[in-house]
Amino acid sequence: MAWFLELKHHGKDMYPILKEKFKDPAIYSSEDAHWAGPDVVRAEIYKAFGYFNTESSRHMSEYTPYFRKRSELIDKFLLGESKHFSFAGRVKEKQEQDAELQKMLASNEKFPLKHSGEYGSGIIRALETGIPLRINCNVKNNGLITNLPDGCCVEVPSLVDKEGIHPCCVGDLPAQLAALNRTEVNVHELAVRGIVEKDKNKIFQAILLDPLTSAALTIDENPQDGRRNLRRFSAISIRLQIDRS
């Protein structure tokens, strides 16, 4: 989860305007509030923690314990299907895209060259040509965000040129934001250690520490046993078979 530490337009601080606008729930609860539908979760996170986050409401709801632990909360925070989003619709869209790709490959059709907005090709261009690029990218935390653990992955403003990627130092995040981020860093560290060390106990402990999982399950429930319930709370189902012996 990443944050708008400053929100400005032509040098003007927009946070006071956002705060005023968010007094009206219609601003963030309408179907057109965001490309994926209502944006209630991000508004509630902003009102509680004082900063707007970059992830969509659907993603942010998976990283925190507040919005998906009971089915009625999914309805309350408008996280169900909408005219812009449905799981069946996403599956159908992916199937149609795959079919179109197979058709293009079979017919030797020329692929349209249109920039997607993703960073990959821009980074390559900057590295090869030296034309500078400014992006936000994920890098190893070597003192870049000073109140997050060294070595974890952080997203920070970065400059790219022929000499490589140059991440910028952010310093301390506001304490409440760093606290939220650390809940995810803890999970990632244990999950990585479990995979690298082939230690199923660490993977199980990572799952226990996940904010949403811990809100939805008790400590003695196997995530595999709760898989059907977890599907209601999260877009991601847990498929790990855990051996706790």
The 8 nearest C-alpha neighbors of each residue, nearest first, counted from 0:
[[1, 54, 180, 52, 2, 53, 59, 62],
 [2, 0, 53, 52, 154, 54, 3, 180],
 [3, 1, 52, 4, 53, 51, 50, 0],
 [2, 4, 5, 51, 52, 6, 50, 53],
 [3, 5, 2, 50, 6, 51, 172, 173],
 [6, 4, 3, 7, 12, 14, 13, 50],
 [7, 5, 13, 12, 14, 3, 4, 8],
 [6, 8, 12, 11, 13, 10, 5, 9],
 [7, 9, 11, 10, 13, 12, 6, 5],
 [10, 8, 11, 7, 12, 13, 6, 5],
 [9, 11, 8, 7, 12, 13, 6, 5],
 [12, 10, 7, 8, 9, 13, 6, 14],
 [13, 11, 7, 14, 6, 10, 8, 15],
 [12, 14, 7, 16, 6, 15, 11, 17],
 [13, 15, 17, 16, 12, 6, 18, 7],
 [16, 14, 18, 17, 13, 19, 12, 20],
 [15, 17, 19, 13, 14, 18, 20, 12],
 [18, 16, 14, 20, 19, 15, 21, 13],
 [19, 17, 15, 21, 16, 20, 14, 22],
 [20, 18, 16, 17, 21, 22, 15, 23],
 [19, 21, 17, 22, 18, 23, 16, 26],
 [22, 20, 23, 18, 19, 17, 24, 26],
 [21, 23, 20, 19, 24, 18, 26, 17],
 [22, 24, 21, 25, 26, 20, 27, 19],
 [25, 23, 26, 27, 28, 21, 22, 39],
 [24, 26, 28, 23, 27, 29, 21, 32],
 [27, 25, 24, 23, 28, 21, 29, 32],
 [26, 28, 38, 32, 25, 39, 24, 29],
 [29, 27, 37, 25, 39, 24, 38, 26],
 [28, 30, 37, 32, 31, 27, 25, 26],
 [31, 29, 36, 37, 32, 28, 81, 82],
 [30, 32, 29, 33, 36, 37, 34, 35],
 [31, 33, 27, 37, 29, 30, 38, 36],
 [34, 32, 36, 35, 31, 38, 37, 30],
 [33, 35, 36, 31, 83, 32, 37, 30],
 [36, 34, 33, 83, 84, 37, 55, 81],
 [35, 37, 30, 33, 31, 34, 83, 32],
 [38, 36, 28, 30, 32, 29, 39, 27],
 [39, 37, 27, 56, 40, 32, 28, 41],
 [38, 40, 42, 27, 41, 28, 37, 76],
 [41, 39, 56, 43, 42, 38, 44, 60],
 [42, 40, 44, 56, 43, 39, 38, 45],
 [41, 43, 45, 39, 40, 44, 46, 38],
 [42, 44, 46, 40, 45, 41, 47, 39],
 [43, 45, 41, 47, 42, 46, 48, 40],
 [46, 44, 50, 49, 51, 42, 48, 43],
 [45, 47, 43, 44, 49, 48, 42, 50],
 [48, 46, 44, 45, 49, 43, 50, 42],
 [49, 47, 45, 44, 50, 46, 175, 176],
 [48, 50, 45, 46, 47, 51, 44, 175],
 [51, 49, 45, 48, 3, 52, 2, 4],
 [52, 50, 45, 3, 2, 41, 53, 49],
 [53, 51, 2, 1, 54, 3, 50, 41],
 [52, 54, 1, 2, 55, 51, 0, 3],
 [55, 53, 52, 59, 58, 0, 56, 1],
 [54, 56, 58, 57, 59, 53, 41, 38],
 [55, 57, 40, 59, 41, 38, 58, 60],
 [56, 58, 60, 55, 59, 78, 61, 40],
 [59, 57, 61, 55, 60, 56, 54, 62],
 [60, 58, 56, 62, 61, 57, 54, 55],
 [59, 61, 57, 58, 62, 66, 63, 56],
 [62, 60, 58, 59, 63, 233, 211, 57],
 [63, 61, 59, 60, 211, 210, 58, 64],
 [62, 64, 210, 60, 61, 211, 65, 59],
 [65, 63, 211, 210, 214, 66, 68, 67],
 [64, 66, 63, 67, 68, 60, 211, 214],
 [65, 67, 60, 72, 68, 64, 73, 76],
 [68, 66, 232, 73, 69, 72, 65, 70],
 [67, 69, 215, 214, 232, 66, 211, 64],
 [70, 68, 72, 71, 67, 73, 232, 215],
 [69, 71, 73, 72, 67, 68, 74, 231],
 [72, 70, 74, 73, 69, 75, 67, 76],
 [73, 71, 75, 74, 70, 69, 66, 67],
 [72, 74, 78, 70, 71, 76, 67, 75],
 [73, 75, 77, 71, 72, 76, 78, 79],
 [76, 74, 72, 77, 73, 71, 78, 66],
 [75, 77, 73, 74, 78, 39, 72, 40],
 [78, 76, 74, 75, 79, 73, 37, 39],
 [79, 77, 73, 76, 74, 57, 80, 37],
 [80, 78, 77, 73, 74, 81, 85, 84],
 [79, 81, 85, 84, 78, 82, 86, 83],
 [82, 80, 84, 83, 36, 85, 79, 30],
 [81, 83, 84, 80, 30, 36, 85, 35],
 [84, 82, 81, 35, 36, 34, 85, 30],
 [85, 83, 81, 80, 82, 35, 86, 36],
 [86, 84, 80, 88, 87, 89, 81, 83],
 [85, 87, 89, 88, 90, 84, 80, 91],
 [88, 86, 90, 85, 89, 91, 92, 84],
 [87, 89, 85, 91, 86, 90, 92, 84],
 [88, 90, 92, 86, 91, 87, 85, 93],
 [91, 89, 87, 93, 88, 92, 94, 86],
 [90, 92, 88, 94, 89, 93, 87, 95],
 [91, 93, 89, 95, 94, 90, 88, 96],
 [94, 92, 96, 90, 95, 91, 97, 89],
 [93, 95, 91, 97, 92, 96, 98, 90],
 [96, 94, 98, 92, 93, 97, 99, 91],
 [95, 97, 93, 99, 98, 94, 100, 92],
 [98, 96, 100, 94, 95, 99, 93, 101],
 [97, 99, 95, 101, 100, 96, 94, 102],
 [100, 98, 102, 96, 97, 101, 95, 103],
 [101, 99, 97, 103, 102, 98, 96, 104],
 [102, 100, 104, 98, 99, 103, 105, 97],
 [103, 101, 99, 105, 100, 104, 98, 106],
 [102, 104, 100, 108, 106, 101, 105, 107],
 [105, 103, 101, 107, 102, 106, 100, 108],
 [104, 106, 102, 103, 107, 101, 108, 100],
 [107, 105, 108, 103, 104, 102, 101, 109],
 [108, 106, 104, 105, 103, 109, 102, 110],
 [109, 107, 103, 106, 110, 104, 105, 102],
 [110, 108, 111, 107, 103, 104, 106, 112],
 [109, 111, 108, 112, 103, 107, 104, 113],
 [112, 110, 113, 109, 108, 114, 103, 115],
 [113, 111, 110, 114, 109, 115, 120, 116],
 [112, 114, 111, 115, 116, 110, 117, 120],
 [113, 115, 116, 112, 117, 120, 121, 111],
 [116, 114, 117, 113, 118, 112, 120, 119],
 [115, 117, 114, 118, 121, 119, 113, 120],
 [118, 116, 115, 119, 120, 114, 121, 122],
 [117, 119, 121, 120, 122, 116, 134, 115],
 [120, 118, 122, 121, 117, 123, 124, 116],
 [119, 121, 123, 122, 118, 124, 117, 114],
 [122, 120, 124, 118, 123, 119, 125, 132],
 [121, 123, 125, 119, 124, 120, 118, 126],
 [124, 122, 120, 126, 121, 125, 127, 119],
 [123, 125, 121, 127, 122, 126, 128, 120],
 [126, 124, 160, 130, 129, 122, 128, 123],
 [127, 125, 161, 160, 123, 124, 129, 128],
 [126, 128, 124, 125, 129, 161, 123, 160],
 [129, 127, 125, 130, 124, 126, 161, 160],
 [128, 130, 161, 160, 125, 126, 131, 127],
 [129, 131, 125, 128, 160, 132, 124, 161],
 [132, 130, 160, 125, 159, 129, 133, 158],
 [131, 133, 159, 158, 125, 134, 130, 160],
 [132, 134, 158, 157, 159, 131, 135, 156],
 [135, 133, 157, 156, 136, 158, 132, 118],
 [136, 134, 156, 155, 157, 154, 137, 133],
 [135, 137, 154, 155, 134, 138, 157, 156],
 [136, 138, 154, 153, 152, 155, 139, 135],
 [139, 137, 152, 153, 140, 136, 154, 166],
 [140, 138, 152, 150, 151, 141, 153, 137],
 [141, 139, 150, 149, 151, 143, 142, 152],
 [140, 142, 143, 149, 139, 150, 144, 151],
 [141, 143, 145, 144, 140, 149, 168, 170],
 [144, 142, 168, 141, 140, 169, 145, 170],
 [145, 143, 170, 169, 142, 171, 147, 146],
 [144, 146, 171, 170, 142, 147, 143, 148],
 [145, 147, 171, 144, 177, 148, 172, 170],
 [146, 148, 145, 144, 149, 177, 181, 151],
 [149, 147, 151, 150, 146, 140, 145, 184],
 [150, 148, 140, 141, 151, 142, 147, 139],
 [149, 151, 140, 139, 141, 148, 152, 142],
 [150, 152, 140, 149, 139, 148, 153, 184],
 [151, 153, 139, 138, 140, 137, 150, 154],
 [154, 152, 137, 138, 140, 139, 155, 151],
 [153, 155, 137, 136, 135, 138, 152, 1],
 [154, 156, 135, 136, 157, 153, 166, 167],
 [157, 155, 135, 167, 134, 166, 136, 158],
 [158, 156, 166, 134, 165, 167, 135, 133],
 [157, 159, 133, 165, 132, 164, 166, 134],
 [160, 158, 164, 132, 131, 163, 125, 165],
 [161, 159, 129, 131, 125, 126, 162, 163],
 [160, 162, 129, 126, 163, 127, 125, 128],
 [163, 161, 160, 126, 164, 159, 129, 165],
 [162, 164, 160, 161, 159, 126, 165, 158],
 [165, 163, 159, 158, 166, 157, 160, 162],
 [164, 166, 158, 157, 159, 163, 167, 160],
 [167, 165, 157, 156, 164, 158, 155, 168],
 [168, 166, 157, 156, 169, 155, 165, 143],
 [167, 169, 143, 170, 144, 166, 142, 155],
 [170, 168, 144, 143, 167, 171, 155, 172],
 [169, 171, 144, 145, 168, 143, 172, 146],
 [172, 170, 145, 146, 144, 173, 169, 174],
 [171, 173, 177, 174, 176, 170, 146, 144],
 [172, 174, 176, 175, 177, 171, 4, 178],
 [175, 173, 177, 176, 172, 178, 171, 146],
 [174, 176, 178, 177, 173, 179, 48, 172],
 [177, 175, 179, 178, 173, 174, 180, 172],
 [176, 178, 180, 174, 179, 175, 172, 181],
 [177, 179, 175, 181, 176, 180, 174, 182],
 [180, 178, 176, 177, 182, 181, 175, 183],
 [179, 181, 177, 182, 178, 183, 176, 184],
 [180, 182, 184, 178, 183, 179, 185, 177],
 [183, 181, 180, 185, 179, 184, 178, 186],
 [182, 184, 186, 181, 185, 180, 187, 209],
 [183, 185, 181, 187, 186, 182, 188, 180],
 [186, 184, 188, 183, 182, 187, 181, 189],
 [185, 187, 205, 183, 189, 184, 188, 209],
 [188, 186, 184, 190, 185, 189, 191, 183],
 [189, 187, 191, 185, 190, 186, 184, 192],
 [188, 190, 192, 205, 186, 191, 187, 201],
 [189, 191, 202, 193, 187, 205, 192, 188],
 [192, 190, 194, 188, 193, 189, 187, 195],
 [193, 191, 189, 195, 194, 190, 196, 188],
 [192, 194, 198, 201, 202, 190, 196, 191],
 [193, 195, 197, 191, 192, 196, 190, 198],
 [196, 194, 192, 197, 193, 191, 198, 190],
 [195, 197, 193, 198, 194, 192, 191, 199],
 [198, 196, 194, 193, 195, 199, 192, 201],
 [197, 199, 193, 196, 200, 201, 194, 202],
 [200, 198, 202, 201, 193, 203, 197, 241],
 [199, 201, 203, 202, 198, 204, 243, 193],
 [202, 200, 193, 204, 203, 199, 198, 189],
 [203, 201, 205, 199, 193, 190, 204, 200],
 [202, 204, 200, 206, 201, 205, 199, 207],
 [205, 203, 201, 207, 206, 202, 200, 208],
 [206, 204, 186, 202, 208, 189, 203, 207],
 [205, 207, 203, 209, 204, 208, 202, 212],
 [208, 206, 204, 205, 213, 209, 203, 212],
 [209, 207, 205, 206, 210, 186, 204, 213],
 [208, 210, 206, 212, 207, 211, 186, 213],
 [211, 209, 64, 213, 63, 212, 208, 214],
 [212, 210, 64, 214, 213, 209, 63, 215],
 [213, 211, 215, 209, 214, 210, 216, 207],
 [212, 214, 210, 216, 211, 215, 207, 209],
 [213, 215, 211, 212, 64, 68, 216, 210],
 [214, 216, 68, 212, 213, 211, 217, 69],
 [217, 215, 213, 214, 212, 220, 218, 225],
 [218, 216, 220, 219, 213, 215, 214, 207],
 [217, 219, 220, 216, 207, 213, 221, 222],
 [218, 220, 217, 221, 216, 222, 207, 224],
 [221, 219, 217, 218, 222, 216, 224, 225],
 [220, 222, 224, 223, 219, 225, 241, 218],
 [223, 221, 225, 224, 226, 220, 237, 216],
 [222, 224, 226, 221, 225, 240, 238, 237],
 [225, 223, 221, 222, 226, 220, 227, 228],
 [226, 224, 222, 228, 223, 227, 229, 221],
 [225, 227, 229, 223, 228, 224, 222, 237],
 [226, 228, 230, 229, 225, 231, 224, 236],
 [227, 229, 225, 230, 226, 231, 232, 215],
 [230, 228, 226, 232, 231, 227, 233, 225],
 [229, 231, 233, 228, 227, 236, 232, 226],
 [232, 230, 229, 228, 233, 70, 227, 234],
 [231, 233, 67, 229, 230, 68, 70, 228],
 [234, 232, 235, 230, 231, 229, 61, 236],
 [233, 235, 230, 236, 232, 61, 231, 57],
 [234, 236, 233, 237, 230, 229, 61, 232],
 [237, 235, 230, 238, 226, 229, 234, 233],
 [236, 238, 239, 226, 235, 223, 222, 229],
 [237, 239, 236, 240, 223, 226, 222, 235],
 [240, 238, 237, 241, 223, 222, 203, 202],
 [239, 241, 223, 238, 242, 222, 237, 221],
 [242, 240, 239, 243, 199, 203, 223, 221],
 [241, 243, 244, 240, 199, 200, 203, 239],
 [244, 242, 241, 200, 199, 203, 221, 240],
 [243, 242, 200, 241, 199, 203, 198, 240]]
